[in-house]
Amino acid sequence: MLSQEEADSFLTNILKFSNWREVLEEDKLKFLRVLVPYYAHNLYFQNVSMNALPSAERRVPTAKDIISAGLSGIGGACVTQNTFLTWLLQAIGFNSYTVSAFFHGPRYMPDNHVICIVEFSLEEKYLLELGVALPFAEPVPMHKLPYTQIAAGFRYRYKEADDKKGVYYRVQMDGALYGGEFEDKNMEYVRYEFTMTPRPLEFFHDPLVGIFITVDTSIFLQQHPFMFRYFEEDESGTLVDEPNINGDRKWILIRGVSVLIGTDNGKNVHHYNNYDEVKPVILKYFPKFRKEDLERSLERWNATVAKHGYFNAR
């Protein structure tokens, strides 16, 4: 899908990963580990692009749409973030493919999430999850499950399902990004489940209709901003281009009128009064958005406040 020239230009000019060839030649797994913060720093998980479109122009994203959103660095939902990542890795020599997941939520929508898998061999496979509004620390070794990481002070674990053959879970432990600590310290909440079967973009067409076109079934087309990225800033609070490769990375999640900023160790939450107050925060931390696209999206979200109210994340 991507040419080697497009991949090189993207890695060098959009991700600003200038020594990517040297890192890749040194160690393929090290390359993936370093790619994670570069990618999550420079591509946005976001719903501004789809909400800026008039309803008559909404459509399921094509391969061309995904490549355009990826190469520009504007990003999008999981199908854009993880599918483009898969094609990028293919272009530079990896055996990568997308698989289907079911992200648990209030509506039953099978195959509503896309994940990237990188296969070094039949015995060595890694999961990359850069298409969700949650911190993701490093590639998950699917051949060494269960595997636990930490985000915002809570553990989450990837493991095989006990009750479903060929199914894997991402399990939230201790607590969740929304809502804080679990009262039951032994609770394990299944965030989503997935298989390891390769799936092409066309496989996801029907659930993508429910995400990109049908307002009643799409959390992305409903009443609030929803965006996530890693970021770094200097002592004066000015954003810097270079991501944090080795340390405790900063991330920002904007959900409705709530802004969550955190690291692996925890988070701070600030609630605003309305979406117009959130606008300058979006413009600061997501500077690739065109102001007119953000304003069209805010106009749409403001129009739904009377029906839905403002969304507050915790």
Backbone torsions as a table, in degrees:
resi	resn	phi	psi	omega
1	MET	NA	-40.4	176.8
2	LEU	-107.0	142.9	174.3
3	SER	-82.3	162.9	176.7
4	GLN	-61.6	-35.8	179.6
5	GLU	-65.7	-42.3	178.3
6	GLU	-64.8	-41.4	179.6
7	ALA	-63.2	-43.8	179.4
8	ASP	-62.6	-45.2	179.8
9	SER	-63.1	-42.1	179.9
10	PHE	-63.4	-49.0	-178.1
11	LEU	-63.3	-38.1	-175.9
12	THR	-80.7	-43.8	-169.9
13	ASN	-99.4	-33.5	-179.9
14	ILE	-90.9	-50.7	178.1
15	LEU	-79.4	-19.6	-177.4
16	LYS	59.1	33.8	177.2
17	PHE	-91.9	74.5	-166.8
18	SER	-66.0	-31.6	-177.9
19	ASN	-103.4	30.0	-174.0
20	TRP	-60.8	-36.5	-179.6
21	ARG	-63.7	-43.7	-179.6
22	GLU	-63.5	-42.0	179.1
23	VAL	-65.2	-42.2	-179.6
24	LEU	-63.6	-44.1	180.0
25	GLU	-66.4	-30.3	180.0
26	GLU	-72.7	-45.0	-172.8
27	ASP	-165.5	117.2	-177.4
28	LYS	-64.3	-40.0	-179.2
29	LEU	-70.0	-39.6	175.9
30	LYS	-59.6	-39.5	177.9
31	PHE	-58.6	-46.1	-179.9
32	LEU	-63.3	-39.5	180.0
33	ARG	-64.5	-38.6	179.1
34	VAL	-76.1	-32.2	-180.0
35	LEU	-62.8	-35.1	-177.0
36	VAL	-53.5	-55.9	-179.9
37	PRO	-67.7	-33.7	176.9
38	TYR	-61.2	-44.5	-176.4
39	TYR	-68.9	-48.1	-177.5
40	ALA	-71.2	-20.2	176.9
41	HIS	-77.5	-37.3	-169.2
42	ASN	-106.5	-15.2	174.9
43	LEU	-115.5	137.1	-174.4
44	TYR	-96.8	134.5	160.3
45	PHE	-81.3	119.3	-170.8
46	GLN	-161.7	159.1	177.3
47	ASN	-121.3	14.5	177.6
48	VAL	-66.9	-45.6	-175.2
49	SER	-57.8	-44.3	-177.1
50	MET	-73.8	-31.3	179.9
51	ASN	-79.8	-17.8	177.2
52	ALA	-75.5	-16.5	-179.5
53	LEU	-81.2	141.2	169.1
54	PRO	-60.8	149.2	-176.0
55	SER	-56.2	-33.7	-178.6
56	ALA	-68.6	-18.7	-177.4
57	GLU	-99.3	-0.3	-179.8
58	ARG	-68.4	142.7	178.9
59	ARG	-158.2	162.1	171.9
60	VAL	-67.0	131.0	-177.3
61	PRO	-63.6	134.8	175.9
62	THR	-88.5	172.4	175.6
63	ALA	-58.3	-39.6	179.0
64	LYS	-63.0	-41.3	178.2
65	ASP	-61.5	-44.0	-177.7
66	ILE	-65.4	-43.7	179.3
67	ILE	-64.0	-42.3	179.6
68	SER	-62.3	-45.5	180.0
69	ALA	-66.1	-35.0	178.6
70	GLY	-71.5	-50.2	-177.0
71	LEU	-63.5	-28.7	178.6
72	SER	-78.8	-18.7	-177.4
73	GLY	84.3	5.7	-177.0
74	ILE	-80.8	-26.6	176.3
75	GLY	72.5	-152.6	-176.8
76	GLY	162.7	-148.0	-180.0
77	ALA	-82.5	-174.1	-172.8
78	CYS	-58.0	-39.2	-176.8
79	VAL	-63.9	-33.3	176.6
80	THR	-75.9	-51.5	-174.7
81	GLN	-60.9	-49.5	-173.5
82	ASN	-86.2	-28.5	176.2
83	THR	-72.0	-44.0	177.2
84	PHE	-62.0	-41.0	176.9
85	LEU	-58.2	-43.1	179.2
86	THR	-60.9	-46.6	-179.1
87	TRP	-68.9	-34.9	176.5
88	LEU	-61.0	-46.5	-179.3
89	LEU	-66.0	-38.6	176.3
90	GLN	-59.2	-40.7	-175.7
91	ALA	-65.5	-23.5	-179.7
92	ILE	-108.5	17.2	167.6
93	GLY	106.8	1.4	179.3
94	PHE	-83.7	151.7	168.8
95	ASN	-90.8	92.8	-176.8
96	SER	-123.8	151.9	179.8
97	TYR	-157.7	162.2	178.4
98	THR	-96.9	148.1	175.3
99	VAL	-127.7	164.1	-176.7
100	SER	-96.0	142.0	175.3
101	ALA	-132.6	160.6	174.7
102	PHE	-117.4	105.9	179.3
103	PHE	-82.3	116.0	-175.5
104	HIS	-67.2	135.1	-178.9
105	GLY	-164.4	-170.6	-176.4
106	PRO	-69.4	-18.4	-179.6
107	ARG	-119.0	140.1	-179.1
108	TYR	-83.5	106.1	-179.6
109	MET	-133.8	87.1	178.8
110	PRO	-58.1	151.0	176.7
111	ASP	60.2	34.9	-176.3
112	ASN	-94.3	11.0	-179.8
113	HIS	-143.9	145.7	-177.7
114	VAL	-119.0	133.0	-179.1
115	ILE	-127.6	149.5	178.3
116	CYS	-98.8	132.0	174.6
117	ILE	-118.5	136.8	175.7
118	VAL	-117.5	125.2	-175.2
119	GLU	-110.1	111.8	173.8
120	PHE	-79.7	-36.8	176.4
121	SER	-161.8	176.6	177.9
122	LEU	-63.5	-23.1	-178.3
123	GLU	-99.1	-2.9	-176.5
124	GLU	-140.2	105.4	-178.3
125	LYS	-133.4	146.1	-178.2
126	TYR	-127.6	141.9	176.1
127	LEU	-99.7	134.1	173.2
128	LEU	-119.2	126.8	-175.3
129	GLU	-125.9	88.6	180.0
130	LEU	-120.2	25.2	179.7
131	GLY	-124.7	40.7	-180.0
132	VAL	-147.6	154.4	-176.6
133	ALA	-86.5	53.1	178.7
134	LEU	-142.4	146.9	176.7
135	PRO	-62.8	142.7	178.5
136	PHE	-132.3	117.3	-168.0
137	ALA	-77.7	-47.4	-173.2
138	GLU	-166.4	167.4	178.6
139	PRO	-56.1	139.3	-179.6
140	VAL	-94.1	119.8	177.8
141	PRO	-74.6	102.4	-176.4
142	MET	-70.2	-11.3	177.6
143	HIS	-92.8	3.4	-180.0
144	LYS	-131.5	46.0	-179.1
145	LEU	-85.0	152.2	-1.5
146	PRO	-73.7	151.7	-176.8
147	TYR	-132.8	128.4	-173.0
148	THR	-115.6	137.0	173.6
149	GLN	-126.4	172.8	179.5
150	ILE	-125.8	134.8	175.6
151	ALA	-142.9	130.8	178.4
152	ALA	54.8	31.0	177.3
153	GLY	86.9	-1.6	-179.3
154	PHE	-115.4	146.7	175.1
155	ARG	-83.1	145.8	166.9
156	TYR	-137.2	148.6	-169.1
157	ARG	-132.8	139.6	170.4
158	TYR	-100.9	131.8	-177.4
159	LYS	-155.9	161.8	174.2
160	GLU	-73.9	144.5	176.9
161	ALA	-74.1	136.8	178.3
162	ASP	-76.2	-27.4	-169.9
163	ASP	-108.5	-1.6	-177.4
164	LYS	-137.5	116.7	-177.7
165	LYS	-69.4	133.3	177.6
166	GLY	77.1	10.6	-178.8
167	VAL	-113.9	144.0	179.6
168	TYR	-124.2	151.6	-178.7
169	TYR	-117.7	145.2	158.5
170	ARG	-102.5	117.8	-173.2
171	VAL	-111.9	129.8	175.5
172	GLN	-89.4	130.1	-179.4
173	MET	-120.0	160.1	175.6
174	ASP	70.3	-44.7	-177.6
175	GLY	174.5	-170.3	-175.6
176	ALA	-138.7	160.1	-179.6
177	LEU	-57.0	-40.6	172.6
178	TYR	-96.1	123.8	169.6
179	GLY	103.3	-12.4	175.4
180	GLY	79.8	-155.7	-173.2
181	GLU	-70.8	147.2	172.5
182	PHE	-75.1	140.8	176.7
183	GLU	-66.4	-40.4	178.0
184	ASP	-87.6	110.6	-175.5
185	LYS	-68.0	-14.5	178.8
186	ASN	-96.3	0.7	-176.5
187	MET	-69.3	137.5	170.9
188	GLU	-125.2	116.7	-176.9
189	TYR	-101.2	120.5	179.4
190	VAL	-74.6	110.2	-179.1
191	ARG	-74.1	-49.1	173.4
192	TYR	-156.7	163.9	177.5
193	GLU	-125.8	153.1	-176.5
194	PHE	-155.8	164.8	173.9
195	THR	-114.0	175.9	179.9
196	MET	-108.0	17.6	179.7
197	THR	-81.0	123.7	179.1
198	PRO	-60.8	136.4	179.7
199	ARG	-131.8	131.3	176.9
200	PRO	-77.5	168.9	-179.5
201	LEU	-56.3	-39.0	-176.5
202	GLU	-61.9	-26.8	-179.4
203	PHE	-60.0	-30.5	-172.8
204	PHE	-91.8	8.9	-172.0
205	HIS	-56.2	-51.5	-174.9
206	ASP	-63.1	-50.1	176.9
207	PRO	-63.3	-29.0	179.0
208	LEU	-69.1	-28.6	172.5
209	VAL	-59.6	-42.5	179.9
210	GLY	-70.9	-14.6	-179.7
211	ILE	-100.4	-40.5	-172.0
212	PHE	-101.0	-14.1	-174.2
213	ILE	-123.9	-45.2	-171.9
214	THR	-89.5	108.4	-174.7
215	VAL	-61.1	-39.7	-175.0
216	ASP	-63.0	-23.3	-176.9
217	THR	-110.1	-0.9	-172.6
218	SER	-110.2	117.8	174.4
219	ILE	-69.3	-20.2	-178.3
220	PHE	-79.3	-24.6	-178.8
221	LEU	-101.2	4.0	-179.2
222	GLN	-90.6	-147.8	-155.0
223	GLN	-87.5	14.2	-173.9
224	HIS	-151.2	155.6	171.9
225	PRO	-63.5	147.6	-178.2
226	PHE	-151.0	104.0	-176.2
227	MET	-153.5	153.2	-173.9
228	PHE	-151.1	144.2	171.6
229	ARG	-163.4	164.0	164.2
230	TYR	-85.3	156.3	176.5
231	PHE	-154.8	162.2	170.7
232	GLU	-136.7	151.7	179.5
233	GLU	-144.0	156.4	179.1
234	ASP	-85.1	-175.0	-175.4
235	GLU	-62.9	-23.5	179.9
236	SER	-88.2	-1.5	-179.8
237	GLY	88.7	9.2	177.9
238	THR	-85.0	133.0	179.7
239	LEU	-64.3	144.1	176.7
240	VAL	-118.1	153.9	-175.9
241	ASP	-72.3	-35.3	-170.9
242	GLU	-77.8	125.8	177.5
243	PRO	-75.8	165.4	175.3
244	ASN	-85.0	113.3	-175.9
245	ILE	-85.2	-38.5	-169.0
246	ASN	-113.6	-19.3	-171.3
247	GLY	-98.4	-163.3	179.7
248	ASP	-81.7	100.6	-169.6
249	ARG	-74.3	145.7	175.1
250	LYS	-87.6	144.2	175.1
251	TRP	-137.9	157.2	176.2
252	ILE	-131.3	133.7	174.3
253	LEU	-122.7	122.7	174.2
254	ILE	-109.3	119.3	-178.6
255	ARG	-135.1	107.1	-176.6
256	GLY	66.5	-128.7	178.1
257	VAL	-95.9	13.1	-179.5
258	SER	-106.4	137.3	175.7
259	VAL	-120.6	116.7	179.1
260	LEU	-106.6	124.5	176.4
261	ILE	-124.4	129.7	-175.9
262	GLY	-157.5	-172.2	176.0
263	THR	-137.4	-167.1	175.5
264	ASP	-61.3	-27.2	-170.2
265	ASN	-90.1	-15.2	-178.7
266	GLY	167.6	-170.6	-176.4
267	LYS	-148.3	157.2	169.0
268	ASN	-117.6	142.9	-176.8
269	VAL	-123.5	132.6	175.0
270	HIS	-127.0	127.3	178.9
271	HIS	-102.1	129.7	176.6
272	TYR	-98.5	172.4	-176.3
273	ASN	-86.5	-28.0	-177.7
274	ASN	-159.5	172.4	-176.3
275	TYR	-69.6	-28.5	178.4
276	ASP	-64.7	-33.0	176.7
277	GLU	-71.3	-25.7	179.6
278	VAL	-78.6	-23.0	-174.7
279	LYS	-51.8	-51.2	-179.4
280	PRO	-64.1	-28.1	176.3
281	VAL	-67.1	-43.1	177.6
282	ILE	-61.7	-46.0	-177.9
283	LEU	-63.9	-33.5	178.4
284	LYS	-71.7	-50.2	-170.8
285	TYR	-88.6	-13.6	178.2
286	PHE	-128.4	65.1	-169.4
287	PRO	-71.1	-9.3	179.7
288	LYS	-77.7	-14.5	178.3
289	PHE	-65.6	136.6	168.9
290	ARG	-72.5	135.5	-176.2
291	LYS	-58.1	-37.6	-178.7
292	GLU	-67.9	-33.1	176.8
293	ASP	-68.1	-43.3	178.9
294	LEU	-63.5	-41.0	-179.1
295	GLU	-66.1	-37.5	176.2
296	ARG	-64.2	-41.0	179.1
297	SER	-66.2	-43.3	179.1
298	LEU	-63.5	-37.0	176.8
299	GLU	-61.3	-41.1	179.6
300	ARG	-67.7	-44.8	179.9
301	TRP	-65.1	-40.5	178.6
302	ASN	-62.7	-32.2	-179.4
303	ALA	-69.4	-18.6	-178.2
304	THR	-97.6	-3.5	-175.5
305	VAL	-61.5	-39.9	-178.9
306	ALA	-59.5	-33.0	-178.2
307	LYS	-85.7	-44.2	-170.6
308	HIS	-107.5	-18.7	-172.7
309	GLY	75.6	-179.1	179.3
310	TYR	-89.1	143.9	179.3
311	PHE	-91.2	127.9	176.8
312	ASN	-114.3	119.6	173.0
313	ALA	-93.9	156.0	-177.2
314	ARG	-113.1	NA	NA
